[in-house]
């Protein structure tokens, strides 16, 4: 059962994201990824996709488990610093092959290169609006 303060925060986040086409939380996630040189960052805007599990996916990869972990930690730092937001749920930090940071309507996926190509999450949501970012390094 979800605690009351978590439900209120989720409702507040959803309301704020519905009223803006620009999503500062997406930008904070991307900045966190870029800070530690994440590769091939893609933002999928899922708001126009029927049955989507959230509003935004941000996907990237690193070349080692150490880099994947560093990217995930950087995203958490940036979202806390810039947006005062912590992920609602985190998965995959134990093996760092695919770390998922769930901010309710914004979900960040940090992959190892091989794991990313295996799951091809980018292609799964091919009908979503897509924004790619240049590699920093």
Phi and psi in radians as a Rosetta constraint file:
Dihedral C 1 N 2 CA 2 C 2 CIRCULARHARMONIC -1.391 0.35
Dihedral N 2 CA 2 C 2 N 3 CIRCULARHARMONIC 2.334 0.35
Dihedral C 2 N 3 CA 3 C 3 CIRCULARHARMONIC -1.209 0.35
Dihedral N 3 CA 3 C 3 N 4 CIRCULARHARMONIC 2.669 0.35
Dihedral C 3 N 4 CA 4 C 4 CIRCULARHARMONIC -1.019 0.35
Dihedral N 4 CA 4 C 4 N 5 CIRCULARHARMONIC -0.772 0.35
Dihedral C 4 N 5 CA 5 C 5 CIRCULARHARMONIC -1.166 0.35
Dihedral N 5 CA 5 C 5 N 6 CIRCULARHARMONIC -0.546 0.35
Dihedral C 5 N 6 CA 6 C 6 CIRCULARHARMONIC -1.203 0.35
Dihedral N 6 CA 6 C 6 N 7 CIRCULARHARMONIC -0.738 0.35
Dihedral C 6 N 7 CA 7 C 7 CIRCULARHARMONIC -1.062 0.35
Dihedral N 7 CA 7 C 7 N 8 CIRCULARHARMONIC -0.773 0.35
Dihedral C 7 N 8 CA 8 C 8 CIRCULARHARMONIC -1.098 0.35
Dihedral N 8 CA 8 C 8 N 9 CIRCULARHARMONIC -0.707 0.35
Dihedral C 8 N 9 CA 9 C 9 CIRCULARHARMONIC -1.154 0.35
Dihedral N 9 CA 9 C 9 N 10 CIRCULARHARMONIC -0.740 0.35
Dihedral C 9 N 10 CA 10 C 10 CIRCULARHARMONIC -1.104 0.35
Dihedral N 10 CA 10 C 10 N 11 CIRCULARHARMONIC -0.787 0.35
Dihedral C 10 N 11 CA 11 C 11 CIRCULARHARMONIC -1.070 0.35
Dihedral N 11 CA 11 C 11 N 12 CIRCULARHARMONIC -0.710 0.35
Dihedral C 11 N 12 CA 12 C 12 CIRCULARHARMONIC -1.127 0.35
Dihedral N 12 CA 12 C 12 N 13 CIRCULARHARMONIC -0.744 0.35
Dihedral C 12 N 13 CA 13 C 13 CIRCULARHARMONIC -1.110 0.35
Dihedral N 13 CA 13 C 13 N 14 CIRCULARHARMONIC -0.768 0.35
Dihedral C 13 N 14 CA 14 C 14 CIRCULARHARMONIC -1.108 0.35
Dihedral N 14 CA 14 C 14 N 15 CIRCULARHARMONIC -0.742 0.35
Dihedral C 14 N 15 CA 15 C 15 CIRCULARHARMONIC -1.109 0.35
Dihedral N 15 CA 15 C 15 N 16 CIRCULARHARMONIC -0.777 0.35
Dihedral C 15 N 16 CA 16 C 16 CIRCULARHARMONIC -1.111 0.35
Dihedral N 16 CA 16 C 16 N 17 CIRCULARHARMONIC -0.680 0.35
Dihedral C 16 N 17 CA 17 C 17 CIRCULARHARMONIC -1.329 0.35
Dihedral N 17 CA 17 C 17 N 18 CIRCULARHARMONIC -0.471 0.35
Dihedral C 17 N 18 CA 18 C 18 CIRCULARHARMONIC -1.231 0.35
Dihedral N 18 CA 18 C 18 N 19 CIRCULARHARMONIC -0.571 0.35
Dihedral C 18 N 19 CA 19 C 19 CIRCULARHARMONIC -1.456 0.35
Dihedral N 19 CA 19 C 19 N 20 CIRCULARHARMONIC -0.252 0.35
Dihedral C 19 N 20 CA 20 C 20 CIRCULARHARMONIC -2.084 0.35
Dihedral N 20 CA 20 C 20 N 21 CIRCULARHARMONIC 2.344 0.35
Dihedral C 20 N 21 CA 21 C 21 CIRCULARHARMONIC -1.385 0.35
Dihedral N 21 CA 21 C 21 N 22 CIRCULARHARMONIC -0.501 0.35
Dihedral C 21 N 22 CA 22 C 22 CIRCULARHARMONIC -1.500 0.35
Dihedral N 22 CA 22 C 22 N 23 CIRCULARHARMONIC 2.294 0.35
Dihedral C 22 N 23 CA 23 C 23 CIRCULARHARMONIC -2.065 0.35
Dihedral N 23 CA 23 C 23 N 24 CIRCULARHARMONIC 1.801 0.35
Dihedral C 23 N 24 CA 24 C 24 CIRCULARHARMONIC -1.037 0.35
Dihedral N 24 CA 24 C 24 N 25 CIRCULARHARMONIC -0.541 0.35
Dihedral C 24 N 25 CA 25 C 25 CIRCULARHARMONIC -1.128 0.35
Dihedral N 25 CA 25 C 25 N 26 CIRCULARHARMONIC -0.660 0.35
Dihedral C 25 N 26 CA 26 C 26 CIRCULARHARMONIC -1.057 0.35
Dihedral N 26 CA 26 C 26 N 27 CIRCULARHARMONIC -0.803 0.35
Dihedral C 26 N 27 CA 27 C 27 CIRCULARHARMONIC -1.100 0.35
Dihedral N 27 CA 27 C 27 N 28 CIRCULARHARMONIC -0.676 0.35
Dihedral C 27 N 28 CA 28 C 28 CIRCULARHARMONIC -1.116 0.35
Dihedral N 28 CA 28 C 28 N 29 CIRCULARHARMONIC -0.717 0.35
Dihedral C 28 N 29 CA 29 C 29 CIRCULARHARMONIC -1.100 0.35
Dihedral N 29 CA 29 C 29 N 30 CIRCULARHARMONIC -0.805 0.35
Dihedral C 29 N 30 CA 30 C 30 CIRCULARHARMONIC -1.089 0.35
Dihedral N 30 CA 30 C 30 N 31 CIRCULARHARMONIC -0.742 0.35
Dihedral C 30 N 31 CA 31 C 31 CIRCULARHARMONIC -1.076 0.35
Dihedral N 31 CA 31 C 31 N 32 CIRCULARHARMONIC -0.704 0.35
Dihedral C 31 N 32 CA 32 C 32 CIRCULARHARMONIC -1.088 0.35
Dihedral N 32 CA 32 C 32 N 33 CIRCULARHARMONIC -0.691 0.35
Dihedral C 32 N 33 CA 33 C 33 CIRCULARHARMONIC -1.166 0.35
Dihedral N 33 CA 33 C 33 N 34 CIRCULARHARMONIC -0.774 0.35
Dihedral C 33 N 34 CA 34 C 34 CIRCULARHARMONIC -1.160 0.35
Dihedral N 34 CA 34 C 34 N 35 CIRCULARHARMONIC -0.527 0.35
Dihedral C 34 N 35 CA 35 C 35 CIRCULARHARMONIC -0.995 0.35
Dihedral N 35 CA 35 C 35 N 36 CIRCULARHARMONIC -0.605 0.35
Dihedral C 35 N 36 CA 36 C 36 CIRCULARHARMONIC -1.999 0.35
Dihedral N 36 CA 36 C 36 N 37 CIRCULARHARMONIC 0.476 0.35
Dihedral C 36 N 37 CA 37 C 37 CIRCULARHARMONIC 1.053 0.35
Dihedral N 37 CA 37 C 37 N 38 CIRCULARHARMONIC 0.793 0.35
Dihedral C 37 N 38 CA 38 C 38 CIRCULARHARMONIC -1.071 0.35
Dihedral N 38 CA 38 C 38 N 39 CIRCULARHARMONIC 2.623 0.35
Dihedral C 38 N 39 CA 39 C 39 CIRCULARHARMONIC -1.786 0.35
Dihedral N 39 CA 39 C 39 N 40 CIRCULARHARMONIC 2.540 0.35
Dihedral C 39 N 40 CA 40 C 40 CIRCULARHARMONIC 0.839 0.35
Dihedral N 40 CA 40 C 40 N 41 CIRCULARHARMONIC 1.031 0.35
Dihedral C 40 N 41 CA 41 C 41 CIRCULARHARMONIC -1.278 0.35
Dihedral N 41 CA 41 C 41 N 42 CIRCULARHARMONIC 2.252 0.35
Dihedral C 41 N 42 CA 42 C 42 CIRCULARHARMONIC -2.253 0.35
Dihedral N 42 CA 42 C 42 N 43 CIRCULARHARMONIC 2.314 0.35
Dihedral C 42 N 43 CA 43 C 43 CIRCULARHARMONIC -1.903 0.35
Dihedral N 43 CA 43 C 43 N 44 CIRCULARHARMONIC 2.119 0.35
Dihedral C 43 N 44 CA 44 C 44 CIRCULARHARMONIC -1.858 0.35
Dihedral N 44 CA 44 C 44 N 45 CIRCULARHARMONIC 2.048 0.35
Dihedral C 44 N 45 CA 45 C 45 CIRCULARHARMONIC -1.548 0.35
Dihedral N 45 CA 45 C 45 N 46 CIRCULARHARMONIC 1.865 0.35
Dihedral C 45 N 46 CA 46 C 46 CIRCULARHARMONIC -1.665 0.35
Dihedral N 46 CA 46 C 46 N 47 CIRCULARHARMONIC 0.090 0.35
Dihedral C 46 N 47 CA 47 C 47 CIRCULARHARMONIC -1.065 0.35
Dihedral N 47 CA 47 C 47 N 48 CIRCULARHARMONIC -0.476 0.35
Dihedral C 47 N 48 CA 48 C 48 CIRCULARHARMONIC -1.663 0.35
Dihedral N 48 CA 48 C 48 N 49 CIRCULARHARMONIC 0.099 0.35
Dihedral C 48 N 49 CA 49 C 49 CIRCULARHARMONIC -1.742 0.35
Dihedral N 49 CA 49 C 49 N 50 CIRCULARHARMONIC 2.038 0.35
Dihedral C 49 N 50 CA 50 C 50 CIRCULARHARMONIC -1.084 0.35
Dihedral N 50 CA 50 C 50 N 51 CIRCULARHARMONIC 2.376 0.35
Dihedral C 50 N 51 CA 51 C 51 CIRCULARHARMONIC 1.365 0.35
Dihedral N 51 CA 51 C 51 N 52 CIRCULARHARMONIC 0.159 0.35
Dihedral C 51 N 52 CA 52 C 52 CIRCULARHARMONIC -1.163 0.35
Dihedral N 52 CA 52 C 52 N 53 CIRCULARHARMONIC 2.568 0.35
Dihedral C 52 N 53 CA 53 C 53 CIRCULARHARMONIC -1.397 0.35
Dihedral N 53 CA 53 C 53 N 54 CIRCULARHARMONIC -0.276 0.35
Dihedral C 53 N 54 CA 54 C 54 CIRCULARHARMONIC -2.762 0.35
Dihedral N 54 CA 54 C 54 N 55 CIRCULARHARMONIC -3.083 0.35
Dihedral C 54 N 55 CA 55 C 55 CIRCULARHARMONIC -1.574 0.35
Dihedral N 55 CA 55 C 55 N 56 CIRCULARHARMONIC -0.538 0.35
Dihedral C 55 N 56 CA 56 C 56 CIRCULARHARMONIC -2.474 0.35
Dihedral N 56 CA 56 C 56 N 57 CIRCULARHARMONIC 2.346 0.35
Dihedral C 56 N 57 CA 57 C 57 CIRCULARHARMONIC -1.951 0.35
Dihedral N 57 CA 57 C 57 N 58 CIRCULARHARMONIC 2.363 0.35
Dihedral C 57 N 58 CA 58 C 58 CIRCULARHARMONIC -2.123 0.35
Dihedral N 58 CA 58 C 58 N 59 CIRCULARHARMONIC 2.142 0.35
Dihedral C 58 N 59 CA 59 C 59 CIRCULARHARMONIC -2.135 0.35
Dihedral N 59 CA 59 C 59 N 60 CIRCULARHARMONIC 2.419 0.35
Dihedral C 59 N 60 CA 60 C 60 CIRCULARHARMONIC -2.687 0.35
Dihedral N 60 CA 60 C 60 N 61 CIRCULARHARMONIC 3.094 0.35
Dihedral C 60 N 61 CA 61 C 61 CIRCULARHARMONIC -2.510 0.35
Dihedral N 61 CA 61 C 61 N 62 CIRCULARHARMONIC 2.816 0.35
Dihedral C 61 N 62 CA 62 C 62 CIRCULARHARMONIC -2.144 0.35
Dihedral N 62 CA 62 C 62 N 63 CIRCULARHARMONIC 2.919 0.35
Dihedral C 62 N 63 CA 63 C 63 CIRCULARHARMONIC -1.616 0.35
Dihedral N 63 CA 63 C 63 N 64 CIRCULARHARMONIC -0.121 0.35
Dihedral C 63 N 64 CA 64 C 64 CIRCULARHARMONIC -2.632 0.35
Dihedral N 64 CA 64 C 64 N 65 CIRCULARHARMONIC 2.854 0.35
Dihedral C 64 N 65 CA 65 C 65 CIRCULARHARMONIC -1.114 0.35
Dihedral N 65 CA 65 C 65 N 66 CIRCULARHARMONIC -0.563 0.35
Dihedral C 65 N 66 CA 66 C 66 CIRCULARHARMONIC -1.108 0.35
Dihedral N 66 CA 66 C 66 N 67 CIRCULARHARMONIC -0.757 0.35
Dihedral C 66 N 67 CA 67 C 67 CIRCULARHARMONIC -1.207 0.35
Dihedral N 67 CA 67 C 67 N 68 CIRCULARHARMONIC -0.686 0.35
Dihedral C 67 N 68 CA 68 C 68 CIRCULARHARMONIC -1.028 0.35
Dihedral N 68 CA 68 C 68 N 69 CIRCULARHARMONIC -0.798 0.35
Dihedral C 68 N 69 CA 69 C 69 CIRCULARHARMONIC -1.102 0.35
Dihedral N 69 CA 69 C 69 N 70 CIRCULARHARMONIC -0.725 0.35
Dihedral C 69 N 70 CA 70 C 70 CIRCULARHARMONIC -1.118 0.35
Dihedral N 70 CA 70 C 70 N 71 CIRCULARHARMONIC -0.684 0.35
Dihedral C 70 N 71 CA 71 C 71 CIRCULARHARMONIC -1.108 0.35
Dihedral N 71 CA 71 C 71 N 72 CIRCULARHARMONIC -0.821 0.35
Dihedral C 71 N 72 CA 72 C 72 CIRCULARHARMONIC -1.053 0.35
Dihedral N 72 CA 72 C 72 N 73 CIRCULARHARMONIC -0.773 0.35
Dihedral C 72 N 73 CA 73 C 73 CIRCULARHARMONIC -1.124 0.35
Dihedral N 73 CA 73 C 73 N 74 CIRCULARHARMONIC -0.666 0.35
Dihedral C 73 N 74 CA 74 C 74 CIRCULARHARMONIC -1.148 0.35
Dihedral N 74 CA 74 C 74 N 75 CIRCULARHARMONIC -0.715 0.35
Dihedral C 74 N 75 CA 75 C 75 CIRCULARHARMONIC -1.051 0.35
Dihedral N 75 CA 75 C 75 N 76 CIRCULARHARMONIC -0.785 0.35
Dihedral C 75 N 76 CA 76 C 76 CIRCULARHARMONIC -1.073 0.35
Dihedral N 76 CA 76 C 76 N 77 CIRCULARHARMONIC -0.727 0.35
Dihedral C 76 N 77 CA 77 C 77 CIRCULARHARMONIC -1.104 0.35
Dihedral N 77 CA 77 C 77 N 78 CIRCULARHARMONIC -0.820 0.35
Dihedral C 77 N 78 CA 78 C 78 CIRCULARHARMONIC -1.162 0.35
Dihedral N 78 CA 78 C 78 N 79 CIRCULARHARMONIC -0.728 0.35
Dihedral C 78 N 79 CA 79 C 79 CIRCULARHARMONIC -1.190 0.35
Dihedral N 79 CA 79 C 79 N 80 CIRCULARHARMONIC -0.590 0.35
Dihedral C 79 N 80 CA 80 C 80 CIRCULARHARMONIC -1.225 0.35
Dihedral N 80 CA 80 C 80 N 81 CIRCULARHARMONIC -0.789 0.35
Dihedral C 80 N 81 CA 81 C 81 CIRCULARHARMONIC -1.196 0.35
Dihedral N 81 CA 81 C 81 N 82 CIRCULARHARMONIC -0.811 0.35
Dihedral C 81 N 82 CA 82 C 82 CIRCULARHARMONIC -1.516 0.35
Dihedral N 82 CA 82 C 82 N 83 CIRCULARHARMONIC -0.535 0.35
Dihedral C 82 N 83 CA 83 C 83 CIRCULARHARMONIC -2.114 0.35
Dihedral N 83 CA 83 C 83 N 84 CIRCULARHARMONIC -0.084 0.35
Dihedral C 83 N 84 CA 84 C 84 CIRCULARHARMONIC 0.964 0.35
Dihedral N 84 CA 84 C 84 N 85 CIRCULARHARMONIC 0.705 0.35
Dihedral C 84 N 85 CA 85 C 85 CIRCULARHARMONIC -2.123 0.35
Dihedral N 85 CA 85 C 85 N 86 CIRCULARHARMONIC 2.392 0.35
Dihedral C 85 N 86 CA 86 C 86 CIRCULARHARMONIC -1.924 0.35
Dihedral N 86 CA 86 C 86 N 87 CIRCULARHARMONIC 2.649 0.35
Dihedral C 86 N 87 CA 87 C 87 CIRCULARHARMONIC -1.111 0.35
Dihedral N 87 CA 87 C 87 N 88 CIRCULARHARMONIC 2.472 0.35
Dihedral C 87 N 88 CA 88 C 88 CIRCULARHARMONIC -1.211 0.35
Dihedral N 88 CA 88 C 88 N 89 CIRCULARHARMONIC -0.601 0.35
Dihedral C 88 N 89 CA 89 C 89 CIRCULARHARMONIC -2.652 0.35
Dihedral N 89 CA 89 C 89 N 90 CIRCULARHARMONIC 2.520 0.35
Dihedral C 89 N 90 CA 90 C 90 CIRCULARHARMONIC -2.255 0.35
Dihedral N 90 CA 90 C 90 N 91 CIRCULARHARMONIC 2.363 0.35
Dihedral C 90 N 91 CA 91 C 91 CIRCULARHARMONIC -2.253 0.35
Dihedral N 91 CA 91 C 91 N 92 CIRCULARHARMONIC 2.566 0.35
Dihedral C 91 N 92 CA 92 C 92 CIRCULARHARMONIC 1.571 0.35
Dihedral N 92 CA 92 C 92 N 93 CIRCULARHARMONIC 0.076 0.35
Dihedral C 92 N 93 CA 93 C 93 CIRCULARHARMONIC -1.171 0.35
Dihedral N 93 CA 93 C 93 N 94 CIRCULARHARMONIC -0.384 0.35
Dihedral C 93 N 94 CA 94 C 94 CIRCULARHARMONIC -1.100 0.35
Dihedral N 94 CA 94 C 94 N 95 CIRCULARHARMONIC -0.769 0.35
Dihedral C 94 N 95 CA 95 C 95 CIRCULARHARMONIC -1.900 0.35
Dihedral N 95 CA 95 C 95 N 96 CIRCULARHARMONIC -0.233 0.35
Dihedral C 95 N 96 CA 96 C 96 CIRCULARHARMONIC 0.991 0.35
Dihedral N 96 CA 96 C 96 N 97 CIRCULARHARMONIC 0.569 0.35
Dihedral C 96 N 97 CA 97 C 97 CIRCULARHARMONIC -1.574 0.35
Dihedral N 97 CA 97 C 97 N 98 CIRCULARHARMONIC -0.586 0.35
Dihedral C 97 N 98 CA 98 C 98 CIRCULARHARMONIC -2.644 0.35
Dihedral N 98 CA 98 C 98 N 99 CIRCULARHARMONIC 1.860 0.35
Dihedral C 98 N 99 CA 99 C 99 CIRCULARHARMONIC -1.796 0.35
Dihedral N 99 CA 99 C 99 N 100 CIRCULARHARMONIC 2.239 0.35
Dihedral C 99 N 100 CA 100 C 100 CIRCULARHARMONIC -1.970 0.35
Dihedral N 100 CA 100 C 100 N 101 CIRCULARHARMONIC 2.207 0.35
Dihedral C 100 N 101 CA 101 C 101 CIRCULARHARMONIC -2.001 0.35
Dihedral N 101 CA 101 C 101 N 102 CIRCULARHARMONIC 1.946 0.35
Dihedral C 101 N 102 CA 102 C 102 CIRCULARHARMONIC -1.773 0.35
Dihedral N 102 CA 102 C 102 N 103 CIRCULARHARMONIC 1.957 0.35
Dihedral C 102 N 103 CA 103 C 103 CIRCULARHARMONIC -1.836 0.35
Dihedral N 103 CA 103 C 103 N 104 CIRCULARHARMONIC 0.515 0.35
Dihedral C 103 N 104 CA 104 C 104 CIRCULARHARMONIC 1.365 0.35
Dihedral N 104 CA 104 C 104 N 105 CIRCULARHARMONIC -1.432 0.35
Dihedral C 104 N 105 CA 105 C 105 CIRCULARHARMONIC -1.601 0.35
Dihedral N 105 CA 105 C 105 N 106 CIRCULARHARMONIC -0.134 0.35
Dihedral C 105 N 106 CA 106 C 106 CIRCULARHARMONIC -2.130 0.35
Dihedral N 106 CA 106 C 106 N 107 CIRCULARHARMONIC 2.130 0.35
Dihedral C 106 N 107 CA 107 C 107 CIRCULARHARMONIC -2.146 0.35
Dihedral N 107 CA 107 C 107 N 108 CIRCULARHARMONIC 2.165 0.35
Dihedral C 107 N 108 CA 108 C 108 CIRCULARHARMONIC -1.753 0.35
Dihedral N 108 CA 108 C 108 N 109 CIRCULARHARMONIC 2.322 0.35
Dihedral C 108 N 109 CA 109 C 109 CIRCULARHARMONIC -2.059 0.35
Dihedral N 109 CA 109 C 109 N 110 CIRCULARHARMONIC 2.105 0.35
Dihedral C 109 N 110 CA 110 C 110 CIRCULARHARMONIC -2.037 0.35
Dihedral N 110 CA 110 C 110 N 111 CIRCULARHARMONIC 1.996 0.35
Dihedral C 110 N 111 CA 111 C 111 CIRCULARHARMONIC -1.936 0.35
Dihedral N 111 CA 111 C 111 N 112 CIRCULARHARMONIC 2.775 0.35
Dihedral C 111 N 112 CA 112 C 112 CIRCULARHARMONIC -1.314 0.35
Dihedral N 112 CA 112 C 112 N 113 CIRCULARHARMONIC 2.625 0.35
Dihedral C 112 N 113 CA 113 C 113 CIRCULARHARMONIC -0.919 0.35
Dihedral N 113 CA 113 C 113 N 114 CIRCULARHARMONIC -0.877 0.35
Dihedral C 113 N 114 CA 114 C 114 CIRCULARHARMONIC -1.142 0.35
Dihedral N 114 CA 114 C 114 N 115 CIRCULARHARMONIC -0.664 0.35
Dihedral C 114 N 115 CA 115 C 115 CIRCULARHARMONIC -1.172 0.35
Dihedral N 115 CA 115 C 115 N 116 CIRCULARHARMONIC -0.701 0.35
Dihedral C 115 N 116 CA 116 C 116 CIRCULARHARMONIC -1.075 0.35
Dihedral N 116 CA 116 C 116 N 117 CIRCULARHARMONIC -0.796 0.35
Dihedral C 116 N 117 CA 117 C 117 CIRCULARHARMONIC -1.180 0.35
Dihedral N 117 CA 117 C 117 N 118 CIRCULARHARMONIC -0.562 0.35
Dihedral C 117 N 118 CA 118 C 118 CIRCULARHARMONIC -1.142 0.35
Dihedral N 118 CA 118 C 118 N 119 CIRCULARHARMONIC -0.810 0.35
Dihedral C 118 N 119 CA 119 C 119 CIRCULARHARMONIC -1.464 0.35
Dihedral N 119 CA 119 C 119 N 120 CIRCULARHARMONIC -0.411 0.35
Dihedral C 119 N 120 CA 120 C 120 CIRCULARHARMONIC 0.821 0.35
Dihedral N 120 CA 120 C 120 N 121 CIRCULARHARMONIC 0.822 0.35
Dihedral C 120 N 121 CA 121 C 121 CIRCULARHARMONIC -1.041 0.35
Dihedral N 121 CA 121 C 121 N 122 CIRCULARHARMONIC -0.564 0.35
Dihedral C 121 N 122 CA 122 C 122 CIRCULARHARMONIC -1.013 0.35
Dihedral N 122 CA 122 C 122 N 123 CIRCULARHARMONIC -0.714 0.35
Dihedral C 122 N 123 CA 123 C 123 CIRCULARHARMONIC -1.420 0.35
Dihedral N 123 CA 123 C 123 N 124 CIRCULARHARMONIC -0.416 0.35
Dihedral C 123 N 124 CA 124 C 124 CIRCULARHARMONIC -1.046 0.35
Dihedral N 124 CA 124 C 124 N 125 CIRCULARHARMONIC -0.636 0.35
Dihedral C 124 N 125 CA 125 C 125 CIRCULARHARMONIC -1.899 0.35
Dihedral N 125 CA 125 C 125 N 126 CIRCULARHARMONIC 0.882 0.35
Dihedral C 125 N 126 CA 126 C 126 CIRCULARHARMONIC -1.117 0.35
Dihedral N 126 CA 126 C 126 N 127 CIRCULARHARMONIC -0.413 0.35
Dihedral C 126 N 127 CA 127 C 127 CIRCULARHARMONIC -1.501 0.35
Dihedral N 127 CA 127 C 127 N 128 CIRCULARHARMONIC 0.043 0.35
Dihedral C 127 N 128 CA 128 C 128 CIRCULARHARMONIC -1.438 0.35
Dihedral N 128 CA 128 C 128 N 129 CIRCULARHARMONIC 2.654 0.35
Dihedral C 128 N 129 CA 129 C 129 CIRCULARHARMONIC -1.136 0.35
Dihedral N 129 CA 129 C 129 N 130 CIRCULARHARMONIC 2.350 0.35
Dihedral C 129 N 130 CA 130 C 130 CIRCULARHARMONIC -2.128 0.35
Dihedral N 130 CA 130 C 130 N 131 CIRCULARHARMONIC 2.340 0.35
Dihedral C 130 N 131 CA 131 C 131 CIRCULARHARMONIC -2.247 0.35
Dihedral N 131 CA 131 C 131 N 132 CIRCULARHARMONIC 2.160 0.35
Dihedral C 131 N 132 CA 132 C 132 CIRCULARHARMONIC -1.865 0.35
Dihedral N 132 CA 132 C 132 N 133 CIRCULARHARMONIC 2.665 0.35
Dihedral C 132 N 133 CA 133 C 133 CIRCULARHARMONIC -2.068 0.35
Dihedral N 133 CA 133 C 133 N 134 CIRCULARHARMONIC 2.494 0.35
Dihedral C 133 N 134 CA 134 C 134 CIRCULARHARMONIC -1.160 0.35
Dihedral N 134 CA 134 C 134 N 135 CIRCULARHARMONIC 2.525 0.35
Dihedral C 134 N 135 CA 135 C 135 CIRCULARHARMONIC -1.170 0.35
Dihedral N 135 CA 135 C 135 N 136 CIRCULARHARMONIC 2.389 0.35
Dihedral C 135 N 136 CA 136 C 136 CIRCULARHARMONIC -1.315 0.35
Dihedral N 136 CA 136 C 136 N 137 CIRCULARHARMONIC -0.679 0.35
